[in-house]
Amino acid sequence: MSRDIPEFSLQRMPVYLNYLRTLPDDGTYNYISSGAMAQALGLGEVLVRKDLAYTGCAGRPKVGYPRVELIAAIEKFLRINDKKCAVLVGAGGLGSALLSYGGFENYGIELVCAFDTSPEKIGTYIGGKPVLSMDELNEGCKKYGAVMAIIAVPAPAAQQTAERLCAAGIKAMLNFAPAQITTGGDVKVINIDVAANLAILASML
């Protein structure tokens, strides 16, 4: 199966998966068409059909996609069944909320622990996850076999945090700090500035 997929198409895959999973298992949605999915999600039918073609699941004329098979195909495409462990750096307000969020497991990701510099947080548990000292970053990442990380630190500390995570063997990062971070090699980074995205939304009103 080709991984040569446009970034926006890849970003829509979890949206399709979440929608398909929420449909009732009462026999009504044994099959679902690209048109029905497009209408429900506010997307174009041709766009949905092109995206789903990357999964290798074929729809049937005038019937649609077998829903169970399509869910399995998207899960396989997103490699959800290959469980990956992630750590979080920065157990403040946002970090604490993420540690308590239970939705990561729906996508095959286990958030195993957090790291922080605050003596008040180190040694505690948030959302059932231990908060460790930043001095334990390398050892902790190796202990849990973490390959992914979430960065939720203040902007001035973001780049240094990313560099330390790279040195600890992390291969992909989700950065919530309001600062663009850069990494060397093949380490993947997605930068999410919540305030900036809200500003974009506000400009559309």
VENURZI-V468839 format. One record per residue. N is the residue number from 1. PHI is phi as a letter, one per 30 degrees, with the letter a starting at -180 (* if undefined). Layout:
n=N phi=PHI
n=N phi=PHI
//
This chain:
n=1 phi=*
n=2 phi=d
n=3 phi=c
n=4 phi=d
n=5 phi=b
n=6 phi=e
n=7 phi=e
n=8 phi=d
n=9 phi=d
n=10 phi=d
n=11 phi=d
n=12 phi=d
n=13 phi=e
n=14 phi=d
n=15 phi=d
n=16 phi=d
n=17 phi=d
n=18 phi=d
n=19 phi=d
n=20 phi=d
n=21 phi=d
n=22 phi=d
n=23 phi=d
n=24 phi=d
n=25 phi=c
n=26 phi=c
n=27 phi=j
n=28 phi=d
n=29 phi=c
n=30 phi=d
n=31 phi=b
n=32 phi=b
n=33 phi=d
n=34 phi=d
n=35 phi=d
n=36 phi=d
n=37 phi=d
n=38 phi=d
n=39 phi=d
n=40 phi=d
n=41 phi=c
n=42 phi=i
n=43 phi=b
n=44 phi=d
n=45 phi=d
n=46 phi=d
n=47 phi=d
n=48 phi=d
n=49 phi=d
n=50 phi=d
n=51 phi=d
n=52 phi=d
n=53 phi=d
n=54 phi=d
n=55 phi=d
n=56 phi=i
n=57 phi=d
n=58 phi=c
n=59 phi=d
n=60 phi=c
n=61 phi=e
n=62 phi=i
n=63 phi=b
n=64 phi=j
n=65 phi=c
n=66 phi=d
n=67 phi=e
n=68 phi=d
n=69 phi=d
n=70 phi=d
n=71 phi=e
n=72 phi=d
n=73 phi=d
n=74 phi=d
n=75 phi=d
n=76 phi=d
n=77 phi=d
n=78 phi=d
n=79 phi=h
n=80 phi=d
n=81 phi=d
n=82 phi=c
n=83 phi=e
n=84 phi=b
n=85 phi=c
n=86 phi=b
n=87 phi=c
n=88 phi=b
n=89 phi=c
n=90 phi=j
n=91 phi=c
n=92 phi=d
n=93 phi=d
n=94 phi=d
n=95 phi=d
n=96 phi=d
n=97 phi=d
n=98 phi=d
n=99 phi=d
n=100 phi=d
n=101 phi=d
n=102 phi=c
n=103 phi=d
n=104 phi=d
n=105 phi=d
n=106 phi=d
n=107 phi=c
n=108 phi=i
n=109 phi=c
n=110 phi=c
n=111 phi=d
n=112 phi=c
n=113 phi=a
n=114 phi=b
n=115 phi=b
n=116 phi=a
n=117 phi=c
n=118 phi=d
n=119 phi=e
n=120 phi=d
n=121 phi=c
n=122 phi=d
n=123 phi=j
n=124 phi=c
n=125 phi=b
n=126 phi=b
n=127 phi=i
n=128 phi=i
n=129 phi=c
n=130 phi=d
n=131 phi=c
n=132 phi=c
n=133 phi=d
n=134 phi=d
n=135 phi=d
n=136 phi=c
n=137 phi=e
n=138 phi=d
n=139 phi=d
n=140 phi=d
n=141 phi=d
n=142 phi=d
n=143 phi=e
n=144 phi=c
n=145 phi=i
n=146 phi=d
n=147 phi=b
n=148 phi=b
n=149 phi=b
n=150 phi=c
n=151 phi=c
n=152 phi=b
n=153 phi=c
n=154 phi=e
n=155 phi=e
n=156 phi=d
n=157 phi=c
n=158 phi=d
n=159 phi=d
n=160 phi=d
n=161 phi=d
n=162 phi=d
n=163 phi=d
n=164 phi=d
n=165 phi=d
n=166 phi=d
n=167 phi=d
n=168 phi=d
n=169 phi=j
n=170 phi=d
n=171 phi=c
n=172 phi=a
n=173 phi=b
n=174 phi=c
n=175 phi=c
n=176 phi=c
n=177 phi=d
n=178 phi=d
n=179 phi=a
n=180 phi=d
n=181 phi=c
n=182 phi=b
n=183 phi=b
n=184 phi=c
n=185 phi=i
n=186 phi=c
n=187 phi=d
n=188 phi=d
n=189 phi=b
n=190 phi=c
n=191 phi=c
n=192 phi=b
n=193 phi=c
n=194 phi=d
n=195 phi=d
n=196 phi=d
n=197 phi=d
n=198 phi=d
n=199 phi=d
n=200 phi=d
n=201 phi=d
n=202 phi=d
n=203 phi=d
n=204 phi=d
n=205 phi=d
//
